Amino acid sequence: MGFTAVQMKLMPESPSVDLKAIEVSAEQIINSMHKTQVRVEEQPIAFGLKAIILSFAWNDEIELEKLEAEFQKIPQVSSVEVLDIRKAFG
């Protein structure tokens, strides 16, 4: 069993979306599949729109596609993108 360092971007549907609600949902989904610390950042895009950047360690044995599919189910999330994935050594 190994781990990967993952960074994902969640794009809300509009600037008026409650980002905190999306962040809480995303953290709950990650921790329900694999208990880990999650770093959350907001990245300005344009015209008040901000993306949510999630950084976390992920168990290699769990398919990342399952996590992406769960993120797509979060209300008011328009897209999910894997920004970076790297093998973690430790």
PyMOL CGO cylinders between C-alpha atoms (Angstrom):
from pymol import cmd
from pymol.cgo import CYLINDER

trace = [
    CYLINDER, 0.00, 0.00, 0.00, 1.31, 3.43, -0.97, 0.3, 1, 1, 1, 1, 1, 1,
    CYLINDER, 1.31, 3.43, -0.97, 0.16, 6.99, -1.05, 0.3, 1, 1, 1, 1, 1, 1,
    CYLINDER, 0.16, 6.99, -1.05, -0.01, 9.72, -3.64, 0.3, 1, 1, 1, 1, 1, 1,
    CYLINDER, -0.01, 9.72, -3.64, -0.07, 13.47, -3.09, 0.3, 1, 1, 1, 1, 1, 1,
    CYLINDER, -0.07, 13.47, -3.09, -3.12, 14.81, -4.92, 0.3, 1, 1, 1, 1, 1, 1,
    CYLINDER, -3.12, 14.81, -4.92, -4.23, 18.31, -5.80, 0.3, 1, 1, 1, 1, 1, 1,
    CYLINDER, -4.23, 18.31, -5.80, -7.72, 18.84, -7.24, 0.3, 1, 1, 1, 1, 1, 1,
    CYLINDER, -7.72, 18.84, -7.24, -9.70, 21.89, -8.35, 0.3, 1, 1, 1, 1, 1, 1,
    CYLINDER, -9.70, 21.89, -8.35, -13.45, 22.23, -7.83, 0.3, 1, 1, 1, 1, 1, 1,
    CYLINDER, -13.45, 22.23, -7.83, -15.14, 24.97, -9.86, 0.3, 1, 1, 1, 1, 1, 1,
    CYLINDER, -15.14, 24.97, -9.86, -18.41, 26.40, -8.55, 0.3, 1, 1, 1, 1, 1, 1,
    CYLINDER, -18.41, 26.40, -8.55, -21.25, 27.26, -10.93, 0.3, 1, 1, 1, 1, 1, 1,
    CYLINDER, -21.25, 27.26, -10.93, -21.12, 30.98, -10.15, 0.3, 1, 1, 1, 1, 1, 1,
    CYLINDER, -21.12, 30.98, -10.15, -19.49, 33.62, -7.91, 0.3, 1, 1, 1, 1, 1, 1,
    CYLINDER, -19.49, 33.62, -7.91, -22.56, 33.64, -5.65, 0.3, 1, 1, 1, 1, 1, 1,
    CYLINDER, -22.56, 33.64, -5.65, -22.13, 29.99, -4.59, 0.3, 1, 1, 1, 1, 1, 1,
    CYLINDER, -22.13, 29.99, -4.59, -21.36, 29.32, -0.91, 0.3, 1, 1, 1, 1, 1, 1,
    CYLINDER, -21.36, 29.32, -0.91, -17.77, 28.04, -1.18, 0.3, 1, 1, 1, 1, 1, 1,
    CYLINDER, -17.77, 28.04, -1.18, -17.66, 27.01, 2.48, 0.3, 1, 1, 1, 1, 1, 1,
    CYLINDER, -17.66, 27.01, 2.48, -20.51, 24.54, 1.92, 0.3, 1, 1, 1, 1, 1, 1,
    CYLINDER, -20.51, 24.54, 1.92, -18.63, 22.98, -1.02, 0.3, 1, 1, 1, 1, 1, 1,
    CYLINDER, -18.63, 22.98, -1.02, -15.42, 22.81, 1.02, 0.3, 1, 1, 1, 1, 1, 1,
    CYLINDER, -15.42, 22.81, 1.02, -17.16, 21.06, 3.92, 0.3, 1, 1, 1, 1, 1, 1,
    CYLINDER, -17.16, 21.06, 3.92, -18.84, 18.56, 1.57, 0.3, 1, 1, 1, 1, 1, 1,
    CYLINDER, -18.84, 18.56, 1.57, -15.57, 17.82, -0.22, 0.3, 1, 1, 1, 1, 1, 1,
    CYLINDER, -15.57, 17.82, -0.22, -13.71, 17.22, 3.05, 0.3, 1, 1, 1, 1, 1, 1,
    CYLINDER, -13.71, 17.22, 3.05, -16.48, 14.90, 4.28, 0.3, 1, 1, 1, 1, 1, 1,
    CYLINDER, -16.48, 14.90, 4.28, -16.32, 12.91, 1.03, 0.3, 1, 1, 1, 1, 1, 1,
    CYLINDER, -16.32, 12.91, 1.03, -12.54, 12.55, 1.21, 0.3, 1, 1, 1, 1, 1, 1,
    CYLINDER, -12.54, 12.55, 1.21, -12.63, 11.47, 4.86, 0.3, 1, 1, 1, 1, 1, 1,
    CYLINDER, -12.63, 11.47, 4.86, -15.45, 9.00, 4.27, 0.3, 1, 1, 1, 1, 1, 1,
    CYLINDER, -15.45, 9.00, 4.27, -13.30, 7.22, 1.66, 0.3, 1, 1, 1, 1, 1, 1,
    CYLINDER, -13.30, 7.22, 1.66, -9.87, 7.67, 3.27, 0.3, 1, 1, 1, 1, 1, 1,
    CYLINDER, -9.87, 7.67, 3.27, -9.13, 9.47, 6.54, 0.3, 1, 1, 1, 1, 1, 1,
    CYLINDER, -9.13, 9.47, 6.54, -6.56, 12.16, 5.78, 0.3, 1, 1, 1, 1, 1, 1,
    CYLINDER, -6.56, 12.16, 5.78, -5.73, 15.81, 6.36, 0.3, 1, 1, 1, 1, 1, 1,
    CYLINDER, -5.73, 15.81, 6.36, -7.02, 18.13, 3.64, 0.3, 1, 1, 1, 1, 1, 1,
    CYLINDER, -7.02, 18.13, 3.64, -5.58, 21.54, 2.83, 0.3, 1, 1, 1, 1, 1, 1,
    CYLINDER, -5.58, 21.54, 2.83, -8.16, 23.87, 1.26, 0.3, 1, 1, 1, 1, 1, 1,
    CYLINDER, -8.16, 23.87, 1.26, -7.35, 27.05, -0.66, 0.3, 1, 1, 1, 1, 1, 1,
    CYLINDER, -7.35, 27.05, -0.66, -9.49, 29.44, -2.65, 0.3, 1, 1, 1, 1, 1, 1,
    CYLINDER, -9.49, 29.44, -2.65, -8.02, 30.51, -5.99, 0.3, 1, 1, 1, 1, 1, 1,
    CYLINDER, -8.02, 30.51, -5.99, -9.36, 33.68, -7.66, 0.3, 1, 1, 1, 1, 1, 1,
    CYLINDER, -9.36, 33.68, -7.66, -10.34, 33.04, -11.29, 0.3, 1, 1, 1, 1, 1, 1,
    CYLINDER, -10.34, 33.04, -11.29, -12.14, 36.12, -12.68, 0.3, 1, 1, 1, 1, 1, 1,
    CYLINDER, -12.14, 36.12, -12.68, -15.03, 38.50, -11.99, 0.3, 1, 1, 1, 1, 1, 1,
    CYLINDER, -15.03, 38.50, -11.99, -15.40, 37.32, -8.38, 0.3, 1, 1, 1, 1, 1, 1,
    CYLINDER, -15.40, 37.32, -8.38, -15.35, 33.62, -9.27, 0.3, 1, 1, 1, 1, 1, 1,
    CYLINDER, -15.35, 33.62, -9.27, -13.09, 31.51, -7.06, 0.3, 1, 1, 1, 1, 1, 1,
    CYLINDER, -13.09, 31.51, -7.06, -12.06, 27.88, -7.43, 0.3, 1, 1, 1, 1, 1, 1,
    CYLINDER, -12.06, 27.88, -7.43, -11.48, 25.53, -4.50, 0.3, 1, 1, 1, 1, 1, 1,
    CYLINDER, -11.48, 25.53, -4.50, -8.08, 23.81, -4.48, 0.3, 1, 1, 1, 1, 1, 1,
    CYLINDER, -8.08, 23.81, -4.48, -7.86, 20.65, -2.36, 0.3, 1, 1, 1, 1, 1, 1,
    CYLINDER, -7.86, 20.65, -2.36, -4.49, 19.10, -1.46, 0.3, 1, 1, 1, 1, 1, 1,
    CYLINDER, -4.49, 19.10, -1.46, -4.33, 15.75, 0.34, 0.3, 1, 1, 1, 1, 1, 1,
    CYLINDER, -4.33, 15.75, 0.34, -2.66, 12.33, 0.59, 0.3, 1, 1, 1, 1, 1, 1,
    CYLINDER, -2.66, 12.33, 0.59, -4.55, 9.49, -1.10, 0.3, 1, 1, 1, 1, 1, 1,
    CYLINDER, -4.55, 9.49, -1.10, -4.31, 5.72, -0.71, 0.3, 1, 1, 1, 1, 1, 1,
    CYLINDER, -4.31, 5.72, -0.71, -3.12, 4.12, -3.99, 0.3, 1, 1, 1, 1, 1, 1,
    CYLINDER, -3.12, 4.12, -3.99, -5.52, 1.22, -3.51, 0.3, 1, 1, 1, 1, 1, 1,
    CYLINDER, -5.52, 1.22, -3.51, -8.61, 3.45, -3.85, 0.3, 1, 1, 1, 1, 1, 1,
    CYLINDER, -8.61, 3.45, -3.85, -9.44, 4.62, -7.38, 0.3, 1, 1, 1, 1, 1, 1,
    CYLINDER, -9.44, 4.62, -7.38, -9.25, 8.41, -7.65, 0.3, 1, 1, 1, 1, 1, 1,
    CYLINDER, -9.25, 8.41, -7.65, -12.05, 8.31, -10.26, 0.3, 1, 1, 1, 1, 1, 1,
    CYLINDER, -12.05, 8.31, -10.26, -14.49, 7.30, -7.52, 0.3, 1, 1, 1, 1, 1, 1,
    CYLINDER, -14.49, 7.30, -7.52, -13.58, 10.43, -5.59, 0.3, 1, 1, 1, 1, 1, 1,
    CYLINDER, -13.58, 10.43, -5.59, -14.00, 12.61, -8.69, 0.3, 1, 1, 1, 1, 1, 1,
    CYLINDER, -14.00, 12.61, -8.69, -17.46, 11.12, -9.29, 0.3, 1, 1, 1, 1, 1, 1,
    CYLINDER, -17.46, 11.12, -9.29, -18.49, 11.92, -5.71, 0.3, 1, 1, 1, 1, 1, 1,
    CYLINDER, -18.49, 11.92, -5.71, -17.25, 15.51, -6.07, 0.3, 1, 1, 1, 1, 1, 1,
    CYLINDER, -17.25, 15.51, -6.07, -19.39, 15.92, -9.21, 0.3, 1, 1, 1, 1, 1, 1,
    CYLINDER, -19.39, 15.92, -9.21, -22.45, 15.15, -7.06, 0.3, 1, 1, 1, 1, 1, 1,
    CYLINDER, -22.45, 15.15, -7.06, -21.84, 18.14, -4.76, 0.3, 1, 1, 1, 1, 1, 1,
    CYLINDER, -21.84, 18.14, -4.76, -24.55, 20.75, -5.42, 0.3, 1, 1, 1, 1, 1, 1,
    CYLINDER, -24.55, 20.75, -5.42, -23.36, 23.81, -7.38, 0.3, 1, 1, 1, 1, 1, 1,
    CYLINDER, -23.36, 23.81, -7.38, -20.03, 22.27, -8.48, 0.3, 1, 1, 1, 1, 1, 1,
    CYLINDER, -20.03, 22.27, -8.48, -19.67, 22.70, -12.23, 0.3, 1, 1, 1, 1, 1, 1,
    CYLINDER, -19.67, 22.70, -12.23, -16.40, 20.83, -12.78, 0.3, 1, 1, 1, 1, 1, 1,
    CYLINDER, -16.40, 20.83, -12.78, -13.71, 18.77, -11.07, 0.3, 1, 1, 1, 1, 1, 1,
    CYLINDER, -13.71, 18.77, -11.07, -10.12, 18.63, -12.29, 0.3, 1, 1, 1, 1, 1, 1,
    CYLINDER, -10.12, 18.63, -12.29, -7.03, 16.78, -11.07, 0.3, 1, 1, 1, 1, 1, 1,
    CYLINDER, -7.03, 16.78, -11.07, -4.26, 19.38, -11.08, 0.3, 1, 1, 1, 1, 1, 1,
    CYLINDER, -4.26, 19.38, -11.08, -1.40, 17.25, -9.79, 0.3, 1, 1, 1, 1, 1, 1,
    CYLINDER, -1.40, 17.25, -9.79, -0.79, 13.70, -8.64, 0.3, 1, 1, 1, 1, 1, 1,
    CYLINDER, -0.79, 13.70, -8.64, 2.58, 12.44, -7.41, 0.3, 1, 1, 1, 1, 1, 1,
    CYLINDER, 2.58, 12.44, -7.41, 3.85, 9.35, -5.69, 0.3, 1, 1, 1, 1, 1, 1,
    CYLINDER, 3.85, 9.35, -5.69, 4.51, 10.16, -2.03, 0.3, 1, 1, 1, 1, 1, 1,
    CYLINDER, 4.51, 10.16, -2.03, 7.54, 8.68, -0.34, 0.3, 1, 1, 1, 1, 1, 1,
    CYLINDER, 7.54, 8.68, -0.34, 7.86, 8.49, 3.39, 0.3, 1, 1, 1, 1, 1, 1,
]
cmd.load_cgo(trace, "trace")
